Amino acid sequence: MTSEQNSHWQQPARKQLTSAQAERAALASLLLSVGPDAPTLCEGWTTRDLAVHLVVREYRPDAAAGMFIKGLRKHLGDVSRDIESSDYASIVEDYRQGPPKWNPMRYMDSFVNLAENFIHHEDVRRGGGQGVPRDLNRTLRDDLWRVVSQIARVFLRNAKVHVVLERTDAASSEPDIQHAGAHTAEEVRVRGDAGELLLWLYGRDSAAHVEITESQPGAREKIHRRIL
């Protein structure tokens, strides 16, 4: 066996990243590339604000609870300002490393964090003017559709009309369909690629490339999304 063959033999197989991990790595690199003062789709947030949010969410669940509990909002603000005072690159690097070992989210990363990583990746891309959707690989497209299917009924539970989400980038010739909202004859159909449907569910209406049709005028105004 030659030395070159021996070196190849000893190389461990590279572990393939999950969709959530790949989106995390891509977002971290983009955050560093555009710097701390770039715009995002999150109203009033620069990339530094977004990076701080991502780190608080994964490293400080005691403070992250303030996103949902009014009494903890001051604590959230205090912790966020403390993290914000750190070097921007180190904040992004903390996010790149993923949740710490003591955080259960580390072991549910593919399920819990895929939507978060993808949505905020697009917040930075499209907030910076890159409005054209990425050419996503098949695995990521399918993983994003699974997320859409899991959260649609929750996010659209307050809709006063029947909502049909129709995926246009399915592998089969037949589109994937997800029903949500109220059981009424009045219907709104939202068509788009899996990632675009996820962006729409998360309220990125102006940036999501979706086609919306209504069974009658005004039906879409009865859609109320309750974003977690």
Secondary structure, 3 states (H helix, E strand, C coil): CCHHHHHHHHCCCCCCCCHHHHHHHHHHHHHHHHCCCCECCCCCCEHHHHHHHHHHHHHCHHHHHHHCCHHHHHHHHHHHHHHHCCCHHHHHHHHHHCCCCCCHHHHHHHHHCHHHHHHHHHHHHHHCCCCCCCCCCHHHHHHHHHHHHHHHHHHCCCCCCEEEEEECCCCCCCCEEEEEECCCCCEEEEEECHHHHHHHHCCCCCCCCCEEEECCCCHHHHCCCCCC
